[in-house]
Amino acid sequence: MQVNVQSFDKQGYLTVPGMFTDDEVASYRQHYMDMRAAGEYPGDFAGVDAKSSDPLKRYPRLIHMHRWDKISLDWMLHERIGSAFRQLLGKEPLAVQTMLYFKPAGARGQALHQDQFYLRVQPGTCIAAWMALDDCDEENGCLQVVPGSHKLPILCPVEADTSESFTDVTVPLSADMQPEPVIMKAGDVFFFNGQVIHGSYPNTSANRFRRALIGHYIDAAADQVSHYYHPVMRFDGTVVELDVAEGGGQCGVWVDEGGEEVLEMSGQLG
Ligand SMILES: O=C(O)CCC(=O)C(=O)O
């Protein structure tokens, strides 16, 4: 499958329509619904409570399933995903994470953020493959991205509104930056680099899920990534040793310069 490398280079993100068939998507949906119903897993940090009034406690996201679930491992290292990455990066990709977001009706979203804030890949940045398992639009809380953010440094986080987001930090936008919805069909995959500011708003639908299967990757030129993302895997399933990226470093804050907002690298990451 040919992907539009020029568009990715220009924007830092790209939707590849129909990467997975309806049948494949239906079988992933069933697999993860069965898995969620069957019990608790490492990574269920928010707790699982089938009777909670919080939809995200009834359906918390799954994290790092590829470490104990073959279907997740096979998807993370899928040839179609690998081929897209080889075209987009021009380098061999390395895989570091899987996640499954259920996002049922009424669930909060995830405040705007940059993945590189968490992964701390050096040199370079991370890149995500975000596959829609349901059709996604603004009603059920589709992904939102900020155009033009793909070349920004890491911005200093500020407090998020936890009535809208299940995470408690976000990044401030300058006045001329506006998130845009990423409307997708089930089976489409959205690729975006680790600097791209993205997130999602609550699922305001009456009864629609907005499930997504997500992989995080880095390219083979990287020599370090945060501790949480080890072990790092090649697409043939073997493990590659990378250094552990430490926290800290500078982050950007918006400052007023003669009536114009400019980024100043005066903040410090914890
Ligand atoms: O799916 C969402 O709502 C947010 C996902 C996300 O931010 C991520 O995969 O980094």
PDBQT file of the ligand as one rigid body, heavy atoms in Angstrom, charges set to zero:
ROOT
HETATM    1  O1  LIG A 301      -7.553   8.435  21.439  1.00  0.00    +0.000 OA
HETATM    2  C1  LIG A 301      -7.511   9.435  22.137  1.00  0.00    +0.000 C 
HETATM    3  O2  LIG A 301      -8.510   9.975  22.571  1.00  0.00    +0.000 OA
HETATM    4  C2  LIG A 301      -6.173  10.024  22.465  1.00  0.00    +0.000 C 
HETATM    5  C3  LIG A 301      -5.053   9.101  22.090  1.00  0.00    +0.000 C 
HETATM    6  C4  LIG A 301      -3.730   9.697  22.271  1.00  0.00    +0.000 C 
HETATM    7  O3  LIG A 301      -3.605  10.818  22.647  1.00  0.00    +0.000 OA
HETATM    8  C5  LIG A 301      -2.518   8.954  21.978  1.00  0.00    +0.000 C 
HETATM    9  O4  LIG A 301      -2.583   7.851  21.450  1.00  0.00    +0.000 OA
HETATM   10  O5  LIG A 301      -1.423   9.485  22.264  1.00  0.00    +0.000 OA
ENDROOT
TORSDOF 0
